[in-house]
């Protein structure tokens, strides 16, 4: 847990989406587009960050063309860049 919260928030979010993507893929679903039952507040709480921080990061990732988000549906548009962000502080 400590290792996770010591990571920058963008790294935590990138790792979250990569993990979710891998889990959906392992279950035979698309690893790139998925619908989450979690609200943004629940995701923010899970990642130990403020809801505003999560919203800012999702908007930033959308502007950079890394992902698209519509309600509970997320699509990974550039998984390579997402992986680069996730690996930045490891």
N, C-alpha and C positions, 0 to 999 in steps of 0.2 A: 504494500500500500504506500509506504513512504517513498519508494522508488518512483511510483506513478505520479504522486503529487509533486515530486521534485522536478518533474519534466515541465517544460513550457507548455502552455495550454494548447497551442497549435499542434504540438507533437502528440499530446494526449488525444486530441480529436482525430488526428490522422490515424493513430494506432487503433482507436475505437472503430473507425470505419473499415480499416483493413481486417480487423478481427471479425466484425460482423460479416464482411464480404466472404471471408474464408468459411465461416459457419454456414452461411447460405449455400455456398458452393458445395460443401461437404454433404449437405442435405439434398443436393440435386437441383437447387434453384439457381437463378442468375446471380453471379457474384457482383454484377455491376448495377443492377436496379433492384431495390427492395423496399418494402413497406415495413416500418417499425411500429410496434405497438406503444413504444415509449413516447411521451411528450418531450418537447425540448427541455422543459424544466427537469424532467426525470433524467434525461441524458446529462444535463449540466450537473445535477446532484451526483450522478454516478461517476462523473469525471472530476468531481471536487472543484467546480468552477461556478462562477455566477452565471445566471441565465443570460444576462446582458453580454457577457464575454462569449458564451456559446453562440448567441445570435450574431455577434460581430464577426466571429470566426467563420461561421457558415456563410455569411454574406461575402466575406473576403475570399473564401474558397470558390464561391460562385463567380465572383468577378474575375478570378484568375483562371476560370474554366476547368477547375479541378472536380467540381461536383455540381449537381443541380438538386434543389430541394423544393418540394411542393407539399406542404403539410407534413404528413408522416412518411412521404415517399422520397427516397434519395436515390440518385443515380451517380455513380462514379464515372466521370467523363475522362479523367486522366489519372489512372491508377499508378502510373510510373511516378508522376510528380507527388502524389499522395504518399507513396512509399519513400520517396526522397525526404519528405518532411518528417515522416515517422522515424527514419534512420538518422536524422540530423544530430541527435543528442545521445545516441547509444554508444 
